[in-house]
Amino acid sequence: MRYFETRKARIEIIPMIDIMLFLLVFFAMLTLRMIPNTGQVSKLPTSSTATAMPAPKLLVEIRSGGQFFVEGQALAAEQISALVRQREPAQLAVTIAGGDDASLQQVMAVIDAVRHGGATQVGLAARQVAP
């Protein structure tokens, strides 16, 4: 009487591995979306009318001393214009981020460089004022 014999229970490990791999990929993708694309600038000016903008396709940082950084490289205004010309300026969204010590003249120099490159979508990064 073979069918009355108790069989040992087996734990199927392959479906468990599949689920764990799915969870690993899910949480890895979730944490990558949470990493901001703001670069090194941490002291953005504040504004009470700041609104959320889509992620920039090009981020220009104005650091202390008036240096302009794009994707981690220090560039001059002419080099920023050339970079904008290379990247389809009609659809290029440029965000300018400067610290508290960035002067208005430095911001205008970056805006002029971006506009000379042909881009028309220019935004200024700011932090929202805490209520």
BALOBA-1460 file (C-alpha; in Angstrom, 3 decimals):
// residues 131
<rec num="1" residu="m" x="0.000" y="0.000" z="0.000"/>
<rec num="2" residu="r" x="2.098" y="2.686" z="-1.382"/>
<rec num="3" residu="y" x="-0.365" y="5.546" z="-1.357"/>
<rec num="4" residu="f" x="-0.710" y="5.482" z="2.435"/>
<rec num="5" residu="e" x="2.930" y="6.248" z="2.931"/>
<rec num="6" residu="t" x="3.667" y="9.789" z="3.999"/>
<rec num="7" residu="r" x="5.889" y="11.688" z="1.676"/>
<rec num="8" residu="k" x="8.421" y="14.194" z="2.871"/>
<rec num="9" residu="a" x="7.445" y="17.796" z="2.304"/>
<rec num="10" residu="r" x="9.710" y="19.665" z="-0.104"/>
<rec num="11" residu="i" x="10.392" y="23.326" z="-0.042"/>
<rec num="12" residu="e" x="10.574" y="24.630" z="-3.577"/>
<rec num="13" residu="i" x="13.371" y="27.187" z="-3.622"/>
<rec num="14" residu="i" x="13.240" y="28.309" z="-7.280"/>
<rec num="15" residu="p" x="10.022" y="30.391" z="-6.920"/>
<rec num="16" residu="m" x="11.428" y="31.949" z="-3.749"/>
<rec num="17" residu="i" x="14.595" y="32.976" z="-5.613"/>
<rec num="18" residu="d" x="12.462" y="34.534" z="-8.348"/>
<rec num="19" residu="i" x="10.490" y="36.562" z="-5.836"/>
<rec num="20" residu="m" x="13.630" y="37.733" z="-4.039"/>
<rec num="21" residu="l" x="15.241" y="38.795" z="-7.321"/>
<rec num="22" residu="f" x="12.096" y="40.714" z="-8.269"/>
<rec num="23" residu="l" x="12.084" y="42.492" z="-4.900"/>
<rec num="24" residu="l" x="15.779" y="43.335" z="-5.219"/>
<rec num="25" residu="v" x="15.284" y="44.887" z="-8.657"/>
<rec num="26" residu="f" x="12.156" y="46.734" z="-7.505"/>
<rec num="27" residu="f" x="13.872" y="48.350" z="-4.518"/>
<rec num="28" residu="a" x="17.021" y="49.140" z="-6.518"/>
<rec num="29" residu="m" x="14.951" y="50.993" z="-9.115"/>
<rec num="30" residu="l" x="12.975" y="52.751" z="-6.403"/>
<rec num="31" residu="t" x="16.106" y="54.030" z="-4.652"/>
<rec num="32" residu="l" x="17.602" y="55.237" z="-7.925"/>
<rec num="33" residu="r" x="14.508" y="57.408" z="-8.489"/>
<rec num="34" residu="m" x="14.956" y="58.937" z="-5.042"/>
<rec num="35" residu="i" x="18.485" y="60.200" z="-5.727"/>
<rec num="36" residu="p" x="18.189" y="63.878" z="-6.690"/>
<rec num="37" residu="n" x="19.822" y="65.192" z="-9.820"/>
<rec num="38" residu="t" x="20.987" y="68.411" z="-8.241"/>
<rec num="39" residu="g" x="24.755" y="68.040" z="-8.263"/>
<rec num="40" residu="q" x="26.911" y="69.686" z="-5.624"/>
<rec num="41" residu="v" x="24.887" y="72.821" z="-4.940"/>
<rec num="42" residu="s" x="23.326" y="72.520" z="-1.508"/>
<rec num="43" residu="k" x="22.580" y="76.129" z="-0.553"/>
<rec num="44" residu="l" x="19.971" y="77.077" z="-3.113"/>
<rec num="45" residu="p" x="18.181" y="80.374" z="-2.623"/>
<rec num="46" residu="t" x="14.640" y="80.178" z="-1.278"/>
<rec num="47" residu="s" x="11.437" y="81.347" z="-2.903"/>
<rec num="48" residu="s" x="7.841" y="81.384" z="-1.713"/>
<rec num="49" residu="t" x="6.600" y="80.831" z="-5.287"/>
<rec num="50" residu="a" x="8.891" y="77.915" z="-6.191"/>
<rec num="51" residu="t" x="7.130" y="75.152" z="-8.139"/>
<rec num="52" residu="a" x="8.207" y="71.669" z="-9.161"/>
<rec num="53" residu="m" x="9.820" y="71.429" z="-12.590"/>
<rec num="54" residu="p" x="10.571" y="68.372" z="-14.714"/>
<rec num="55" residu="a" x="14.057" y="66.966" z="-14.406"/>
<rec num="56" residu="p" x="16.490" y="69.133" z="-16.362"/>
<rec num="57" residu="k" x="18.258" y="67.774" z="-19.387"/>
<rec num="58" residu="l" x="21.182" y="70.086" z="-18.617"/>
<rec num="59" residu="l" x="22.067" y="71.429" z="-15.163"/>
<rec num="60" residu="v" x="24.432" y="74.408" z="-14.921"/>
<rec num="61" residu="e" x="25.810" y="75.071" z="-11.438"/>
<rec num="62" residu="i" x="27.256" y="78.396" z="-10.351"/>
<rec num="63" residu="r" x="29.744" y="77.726" z="-7.578"/>
<rec num="64" residu="s" x="31.617" y="80.114" z="-5.353"/>
<rec num="65" residu="g" x="34.161" y="82.174" z="-7.226"/>
<rec num="66" residu="g" x="31.909" y="82.422" z="-10.279"/>
<rec num="67" residu="q" x="32.856" y="79.056" z="-11.798"/>
<rec num="68" residu="f" x="30.269" y="77.348" z="-14.014"/>
<rec num="69" residu="f" x="29.990" y="73.561" z="-13.756"/>
<rec num="70" residu="v" x="28.121" y="71.305" z="-16.172"/>
<rec num="71" residu="e" x="28.088" y="67.552" z="-15.442"/>
<rec num="72" residu="g" x="31.017" y="67.910" z="-13.046"/>
<rec num="73" residu="q" x="33.247" y="69.841" z="-15.462"/>
<rec num="74" residu="a" x="34.216" y="73.495" z="-15.120"/>
<rec num="75" residu="l" x="33.257" y="75.313" z="-18.315"/>
<rec num="76" residu="a" x="33.429" y="78.890" z="-19.560"/>
<rec num="77" residu="a" x="30.366" y="80.680" z="-20.940"/>
<rec num="78" residu="e" x="31.457" y="80.054" z="-24.551"/>
<rec num="79" residu="q" x="31.862" y="76.354" z="-23.853"/>
<rec num="80" residu="i" x="28.354" y="76.220" z="-22.367"/>
<rec num="81" residu="s" x="26.979" y="77.801" z="-25.558"/>
<rec num="82" residu="a" x="28.788" y="75.221" z="-27.688"/>
<rec num="83" residu="l" x="27.511" y="72.385" z="-25.485"/>
<rec num="84" residu="v" x="23.918" y="73.617" z="-25.820"/>
<rec num="85" residu="r" x="24.270" y="73.812" z="-29.624"/>
<rec num="86" residu="q" x="25.348" y="70.145" z="-29.714"/>
<rec num="87" residu="r" x="22.257" y="68.907" z="-27.818"/>
<rec num="88" residu="e" x="19.195" y="69.930" z="-29.893"/>
<rec num="89" residu="p" x="18.571" y="73.328" z="-28.283"/>
<rec num="90" residu="a" x="14.883" y="73.459" z="-29.286"/>
<rec num="91" residu="q" x="13.962" y="70.635" z="-26.866"/>
<rec num="92" residu="l" x="16.697" y="71.242" z="-24.277"/>
<rec num="93" residu="a" x="15.509" y="72.213" z="-20.786"/>
<rec num="94" residu="v" x="18.291" y="73.972" z="-18.889"/>
<rec num="95" residu="t" x="18.195" y="74.550" z="-15.133"/>
<rec num="96" residu="i" x="20.558" y="77.016" z="-13.486"/>
<rec num="97" residu="a" x="21.442" y="76.343" z="-9.856"/>
<rec num="98" residu="g" x="23.481" y="78.765" z="-7.820"/>
<rec num="99" residu="g" x="24.305" y="79.045" z="-4.166"/>
<rec num="100" residu="d" x="23.511" y="81.962" z="-1.885"/>
<rec num="101" residu="d" x="26.738" y="83.674" z="-2.956"/>
<rec num="102" residu="a" x="25.973" y="83.637" z="-6.722"/>
<rec num="103" residu="s" x="25.590" y="87.149" z="-8.035"/>
<rec num="104" residu="l" x="22.908" y="88.301" z="-10.416"/>
<rec num="105" residu="q" x="25.592" y="89.065" z="-13.007"/>
<rec num="106" residu="q" x="26.818" y="85.451" z="-12.914"/>
<rec num="107" residu="v" x="23.250" y="84.165" z="-13.361"/>
<rec num="108" residu="m" x="22.721" y="86.513" z="-16.302"/>
<rec num="109" residu="a" x="26.020" y="85.369" z="-17.863"/>
<rec num="110" residu="v" x="24.805" y="81.754" z="-17.767"/>
<rec num="111" residu="i" x="21.386" y="82.710" z="-19.167"/>
<rec num="112" residu="d" x="23.074" y="84.621" z="-22.000"/>
<rec num="113" residu="a" x="25.367" y="81.660" z="-22.751"/>
<rec num="114" residu="v" x="22.432" y="79.252" z="-22.835"/>
<rec num="115" residu="r" x="20.368" y="81.554" z="-25.047"/>
<rec num="116" residu="h" x="23.315" y="82.089" z="-27.426"/>
<rec num="117" residu="g" x="23.414" y="78.304" z="-27.725"/>
<rec num="118" residu="g" x="19.782" y="78.330" z="-28.890"/>
<rec num="119" residu="a" x="17.914" y="76.957" z="-25.851"/>
<rec num="120" residu="t" x="14.721" y="78.736" z="-24.807"/>
<rec num="121" residu="q" x="13.591" y="76.643" z="-21.817"/>
<rec num="122" residu="v" x="15.588" y="78.067" z="-18.908"/>
<rec num="123" residu="g" x="14.689" y="77.567" z="-15.251"/>
<rec num="124" residu="l" x="16.230" y="78.686" z="-11.969"/>
<rec num="125" residu="a" x="16.567" y="76.155" z="-9.153"/>
<rec num="126" residu="a" x="15.298" y="77.237" z="-5.725"/>
<rec num="127" residu="r" x="14.219" y="75.687" z="-2.469"/>
<rec num="128" residu="q" x="10.670" y="76.226" z="-1.256"/>
<rec num="129" residu="v" x="10.374" y="78.319" z="1.893"/>
<rec num="130" residu="a" x="9.430" y="76.189" z="4.868"/>
<rec num="131" residu="p" x="5.996" y="77.169" z="6.254"/>
